Amino acid sequence: MQTSHITLPNMGCGTWAWGNRLLWGYDESMDKQLQAVFDLCVSNGVTLFDTGDSYGTGRLNGRSEKLLGRFFREYSGSNKENICIATKLAVYPWRLTRKSMVRACQCSAKRLGKNVDLVQMHWSTANYAPWQEWALLDGLADLYEQRLVKGVGLSNYGPKRLKKVYKKFADRGVPISTLQVQYSLLSTYPVTQLGVKDVCDELGIRLIAYSPLALGLLTGKYSEKDSLPRGIRGLLFRQLLPNIQPLLSCLREVARSRHKTMSQVAINWCICKGTIPIPGAKTVEQARENIGALGWYLDSNEIAELDKAAGSVDKTMVQNIFQTK
Ligand SMILES: NC(=O)c1ccc[n+]([C@@H]2O[C@H](COP(=O)([O-])OP(=O)(O)OC[C@H]3O[C@@H](n4cnc5c(N)ncnc54)[C@H](OP(=O)(O)O)[C@@H]3O)[C@@H](O)[C@H]2O)c1
């Protein structure tokens, strides 16, 4: 089996919000700010950027990839050589052949203005059309063999399905570099119940934690009384907030005693669990704060307290419908 050519930092940056108007209220006036977020991250060694070809729909088609490409071209500071742009190819119902994945990746590369570094299958079809994904996975392996990407990853796969895909790729000598799942103090399910981290360790796969701030809930800035974000996030937060107060109090207390912020503690917890968190940042202030999660580690008592508080929450984040077992 060949080894992957990807080098990954301890933390990355998510870009789901960079292009999605309906869900996140993105508009083009944010672009300057997002460029500053990108520059700040890279100059501080946060060089992994996660995007998707479905991030930005309708008129904003592929906006997040286009922005990342532009920011990459215009960046001239330190660490440029370490930048790793990871995109996720959506498993649309009309993507049925291995060639369709190769073409999709070429379209992403066109939007980025450079080759994709890490190409990921956005989700598995195992829960609704288990036959569909095998050809598409062949397409991902083709991309690696043709050296159009440096590494291949998966997203929203559970351990059983992961092992099957691993075997398929291993037969072709293609390593799986990464798996990303929703993982945070409010979404421990993939690790504690599915056991995905142990399997990743066994197979030499790095686990990426997406939504490590539970979409912003773990920052502590949202409360039942104050204004909640509009749309689906607001509805979700309204349901969760009454139940998660003990966890937020614990997070607040650890942050206070550490002289860190709640976001930094929540992200650091993911790092201490051996994952690579990719918090999304929309502003320079958020990015700066998130970068402050690097360079130190929670101790075992703090982790145990946070684990206990997380384990006592009876309503947690809704799992991605595509997450497999
Ligand atoms: N594979 C998948 O299926 C999948 C699914 C979801 C996400 N992802 C990836 O994971 C990345 C991150 O996840 P996410 O954006 O869903 O959730 P997240 O990182 O948990 O939350 C990001 C949101 O929290 C708020 N925030 C971030 N840093 C903050 C700070 N320091 N202080 C205060 N607020 C802060 C911002 O929203 P507000 O300012 O509006 O509160 C931001 O958009 C995405 O960009 C995407 O790349 C992958």
The ligand as an SDF file (V2000), in Angstrom:
LIG
                    3D

 48 52  0  0  0  0  0  0  0  0999 V2000
  -18.9530   16.2370    6.6390 N   0  0  0  0  0  0  0  0  0  0  0  0
  -20.0740   16.8300    6.9000 C   0  0  0  0  0  0  0  0  0  0  0  0
  -21.1660   16.3020    6.6120 O   0  0  0  0  0  0  0  0  0  0  0  0
  -20.0440   18.1650    7.5850 C   0  0  0  0  0  0  0  0  0  0  0  0
  -21.2030   18.6800    8.1750 C   0  0  0  0  0  0  0  0  0  0  0  0
  -21.1210   19.9090    8.8330 C   0  0  0  0  0  0  0  0  0  0  0  0
  -19.9170   20.5920    8.8780 C   0  0  0  0  0  0  0  0  0  0  0  0
  -18.8060   20.0840    8.2780 N   0  0  0  0  0  0  0  0  0  0  0  0
  -17.5200   20.8230    8.2850 C   0  0  0  0  0  0  0  0  0  0  0  0
  -17.2000   21.2600    9.5960 O   0  0  0  0  0  0  0  0  0  0  0  0
  -16.9710   22.6540    9.6000 C   0  0  0  0  0  0  0  0  0  0  0  0
  -17.3170   23.2630   10.9300 C   0  0  0  0  0  0  0  0  0  0  0  0
  -18.6020   22.8800   11.3300 O   0  0  0  0  0  0  0  0  0  0  0  0
  -19.8200   23.9090   11.4720 P   0  0  0  0  0  0  0  0  0  0  0  0
  -19.5140   25.1900   10.8080 O   0  0  0  0  0  0  0  0  0  0  0  0
  -21.0020   23.1330   11.0680 O   0  0  0  0  0  0  0  0  0  0  0  0
  -19.9370   24.0570   13.0480 O   0  0  0  0  0  0  0  0  0  0  0  0
  -19.0060   24.6450   14.1980 P   0  0  0  0  0  0  0  0  0  0  0  0
  -17.6170   24.7380   13.7670 O   0  0  0  0  0  0  0  0  0  0  0  0
  -19.3440   23.8440   15.3770 O   0  0  0  0  0  0  0  0  0  0  0  0
  -19.6430   26.0950   14.4090 O   0  0  0  0  0  0  0  0  0  0  0  0
  -19.2970   27.1510   13.5520 C   0  0  0  0  0  0  0  0  0  0  0  0
  -20.1040   28.3890   13.9030 C   0  0  0  0  0  0  0  0  0  0  0  0
  -19.9230   28.7460   15.2740 O   0  0  0  0  0  0  0  0  0  0  0  0
  -19.7700   30.1490   15.4050 C   0  0  0  0  0  0  0  0  0  0  0  0
  -18.3990   30.3730   15.9000 N   0  0  0  0  0  0  0  0  0  0  0  0
  -17.2390   29.7960   15.4720 C   0  0  0  0  0  0  0  0  0  0  0  0
  -16.1910   30.1970   16.2250 N   0  0  0  0  0  0  0  0  0  0  0  0
  -16.6860   31.0170   17.1560 C   0  0  0  0  0  0  0  0  0  0  0  0
  -16.1160   31.7470   18.2360 C   0  0  0  0  0  0  0  0  0  0  0  0
  -14.8250   31.6690   18.5160 N   0  0  0  0  0  0  0  0  0  0  0  0
  -16.9430   32.5060   18.9910 N   0  0  0  0  0  0  0  0  0  0  0  0
  -18.2510   32.5840   18.7520 C   0  0  0  0  0  0  0  0  0  0  0  0
  -18.8660   31.9280   17.7450 N   0  0  0  0  0  0  0  0  0  0  0  0
  -18.0940   31.1520   16.9620 C   0  0  0  0  0  0  0  0  0  0  0  0
  -20.0050   30.7440   14.0200 C   0  0  0  0  0  0  0  0  0  0  0  0
  -21.4050   30.9680   13.8060 O   0  0  0  0  0  0  0  0  0  0  0  0
  -22.2080   32.2480   14.3610 P   0  0  0  0  0  0  0  0  0  0  0  0
  -21.2540   33.3810   14.4450 O   0  0  0  0  0  0  0  0  0  0  0  0
  -23.3020   32.4410   13.3720 O   0  0  0  0  0  0  0  0  0  0  0  0
  -22.7280   31.7960   15.6770 O   0  0  0  0  0  0  0  0  0  0  0  0
  -19.5950   29.6030   13.1180 C   0  0  0  0  0  0  0  0  0  0  0  0
  -20.1610   29.6430   11.8370 O   0  0  0  0  0  0  0  0  0  0  0  0
  -17.8270   23.1700    8.4370 C   0  0  0  0  0  0  0  0  0  0  0  0
  -17.4060   24.4200    8.0050 O   0  0  0  0  0  0  0  0  0  0  0  0
  -17.5810   22.0740    7.4160 C   0  0  0  0  0  0  0  0  0  0  0  0
  -16.3310   22.2900    6.7850 O   0  0  0  0  0  0  0  0  0  0  0  0
  -18.8470   18.8800    7.6540 C   0  0  0  0  0  0  0  0  0  0  0  0
  1  2  1  0
  2  3  2  0
  2  4  1  0
  4  5  1  0
  4 48  2  0
  5  6  2  0
  6  7  1  0
  7  8  2  0
  8  9  1  0
  8 48  1  0
  9 10  1  0
  9 46  1  0
 10 11  1  0
 11 12  1  0
 11 44  1  0
 12 13  1  0
 13 14  1  0
 14 15  2  0
 14 16  1  0
 14 17  1  0
 17 18  1  0
 18 19  2  0
 18 20  1  0
 18 21  1  0
 21 22  1  0
 22 23  1  0
 23 24  1  0
 23 42  1  0
 24 25  1  0
 25 26  1  0
 25 36  1  0
 26 27  1  0
 26 35  1  0
 27 28  2  0
 28 29  1  0
 29 30  1  0
 29 35  2  0
 30 31  1  0
 30 32  2  0
 32 33  1  0
 33 34  2  0
 34 35  1  0
 36 37  1  0
 36 42  1  0
 37 38  1  0
 38 39  2  0
 38 40  1  0
 38 41  1  0
 42 43  1  0
 44 45  1  0
 44 46  1  0
 46 47  1  0
M  CHG  2   8   1  16  -1
M  END
$$$$
